[in-house]
Structures are given as C-alpha cells and as structure tokens.
Amino acid sequence: MATQIQEQKRVGLVSLGCPKALVDSERILTRLRADGYAMSADYAGADVVLVNTCGFLDSAKEESLEAIGEAIAENGRVIVTGCMGDEAEAIRARFPQVLAITGAHQYEDVVDAVREAAPPSQGPYVDLIPQPDIKLTPRHYGYLKISEGCNHSCAFCIIPQLRGKLASRRIDAVLREAEKLVDAGVRELLVISQDTSAYGTDWKDRAGAGTHIVDLARDLGSLGAWVRLHYVYPYPFVRDLVPLMADGSILPYLDVPFQHAHPDTLRRMARPAHAEKSLDRIAEWRGICPDITLRSTFIVGYPGETEAEFQTLLDWLDDAQLDRVGAFRYENVAGARSNALPDHVPDDVKEDRFARFMEKAQAISAARLAAKVGTRLDVIVDSIDDQGATCRTKADAPEIDGNLFIDEGFETLAPGDIVTVEVDEASEYDLWGRLAQERSSRPE
C-alpha cells in the first residue's frame, strides 16, 4: 500500500523588537523547517502562529500584547515567545487562550510547543533533504549574534533579568555561521549582541580565554564581506578596533551607546560618569581613522534630569559632532531600579527636550552629510524600484540610519551590488548620487 504524504504543517511568525530578537526568530524557524514545517506568510494559512515579543519598554510590551491579540483574532492558535515570556501571568490574564509561553532564546521550548500544538507531518522524504538556515533579512545582509545577555546593571534596563548574564558564543561557532552566511551570498555582516565589546570577557576559566572582540573582528574581516559592529561600549581596548577600520578590514562604523553626557545623570543611570573621557576617545578614534562614522543613542528626560544637565548634553553633542544620533524619551520599565528615583520629569518637558535634542542632532547630521557632496563613496544596493535604487554607504546601517539614492542609470543594478557613486546632493539624513564606475560582481 502506497504511503500517503501529508501536507506540511505551516507556521506563521510575528517578530517584534531588536535585531537580536530577529536572529532568535531565524533560529526558531530554521529548527522548525528541519522538522518538516513550512512557513506561512499570513494568518489564514498557518496552523499555529508564533509571536516573538519585546519587553524592554512598557510601550514595547503594549505593542507585543496588541500583536498577540491580533494573532488570536486572525488565527486563534498562538504561541508566545521572547522577552515578554517572563510575564506569562500578565499575558494569560489578558489572553487565556494562548497555547504556550516561553522566554527569550528558549529555542527548544518553542519548538516543543509548536510540535505539541501542530504535530509535524511525516512525509517519507522530508527528513532526507538538508535545508539552509532561514533568514528574515534580505539575502545580501545578515545579523550575526555573538553573545547573549549582559553584565551591566544600568538602572533603567532589565536586559540582564530578561536574557541573563553575558554568555559569549564560541568563536569557532560564530565564524562558521559567518562563513555560511557569506557563502550564501551575504555581503554585509551586522555584528550584534547586548554588549559587543565585552565578547569573550566571560571566558576567564574556559577554553578561548584571552579571545575578545578585536580577535573576532579581525577574523570576520578576512571573509570578504562588509563587517559592521553594533552596541560597542567604549571600553579602553575598543581603541584596538579602530586600526582594523582604518585598514579596511571592518567598516569604519562604531555604534556606541553613550546615553547621556552629564556626570550626575550618568551616575543615576549607573553608567560610567566620564563624558570628558568619551570626548577624548572620540578624538583619538578619529585621529586613527578619519573616516570613522560614530552612531549613538541617548535618553532624554531621565529622572532627576535638570535643565542644566540637559544643556550639558546639548553642549557635549556640539563638541562630539556624532554622525548618527537617536534618542528616547525616558519611560519606566517594570522591574527597573530607575522607577524608584525621585524627581521624574513631566511628559511635556520630555517632549520639549526631545524636540530640542533632535533639532541639534539633525543640524549636525545635515552639516556632516553636506561635506560629502562631491566625494566618491562605496555603497551597497538594498532595493530597486521604477524610481531608482535605494542604497547605503559604509556609514549607514539598515533600517536605523540614512540612505543614498540613485535615480539615474540604475536599471542594471540589483540588491547586493556594491558600487561606487559620486555624491551630488544631501539632506538632513540622506544622500543622492550617480554611478561613478562599473559595479562589482553581485553574489551568485
């Protein structure tokens, strides 16, 4: 009697939050596909829906809860995972029909929950076909997560409670994953973690002790792809990364979370309170690599922030002249020590300071981009439509920084091409340019 092949069970996914959560989603889907599951692009076609939640801010939690509610309304069979998994009681109080709840990077628990909710089809050939890893980003760039957790105890943050202490991945595992990505056509590796510069510092009593982010960056730089570092705390040895940027091994781009500039605000944040040393380090980095791009994020309206403290931040920004800047209005996070601080800043004052901060940052960005008009830059093509090509320079990370647009002579370009352009126009955050030479070969 012939064996009847069952139709594959299908899993839908809603992935919220940061790139680290996106990598978690990719790993979960890769494991599910190895078990014979197919992916569904919509609610209607899914046998079960995964919602990978974000729990960093109360506003992010509310967004996660709204996503869970939408998935339940549209499909009804929902499994929740991610950072909000530690708040299972709150989730079940609002959505008692949720099938299962697991925490951040609990891959096996998520897969087990899916197997229980929608047992995989058992076709005779499914397990014989090796499958590549699933990527949720475009083919030409990919996120490379090098560690989990964080050893910092910032007063406003609950990441160590959600994701635990720092746990660096083995360097051979990271490099093997990076090589697979490059072999699959990835031309830009986006290195992420909660604290990238701390990579390997948890290995004092383990194999690999003595290996740190500089060694990893050097090895990644040998693979032939762009390598972009995110979330790099300004430890002194970060200086050793900058020569790798100057010689082209990795991109001249540092994403450093300074958070504030006034020493009293930084102390209340439980952050290093040496803003003047940060300015010295910035000058040192630019002395080694004049083309370096510096990105950072800041919190305005932190509890106790006076107008004088905020003005110190604006003055520091004038001195630092950072290329890429983002800001958050402070908000309480359940479980964070900053909630108990006195003198919380009224919402209208937060809004005013946020607007003033972003006006300052925008003016700096506009001036720094205007200085690039007339220069030649290498860019990577992200997308093409009938209006032109949307690209990024080495100074731009996907989705958080600016773009460079080519609106003439773009017809033969394709996503993943790396080309040289001559910049002929600039705005506050974006550039426009035209092709300056033949493009490089695109990935096969």
Beta strands, then each sheet from edge to edge (+ up, - down):
strand 1: 10-15
strand 2: 38-39
strand 3: 48-53
strand 4: 78-82
strand 5: 100-101
strand 6: 141-145
strand 7: 147-148
strand 8: 167-168
strand 9: 188-192
strand 10: 226-229
strand 11: 253-255
strand 12: 293-300
strand 13: 324-329
strand 14: 376-385
strand 15: 388-393
strand 16: 404-406
strand 17: 418-426
strand 18: 431-435
sheet 1: 2+ 1+ 3+ 4+ 5+
sheet 2: 6+ 9+ 10+
sheet 3: 7+ 8-
sheet 4: 11+ 12+ 13+
sheet 5: 14+ 15- 16+ 18+ 17- 14+
end
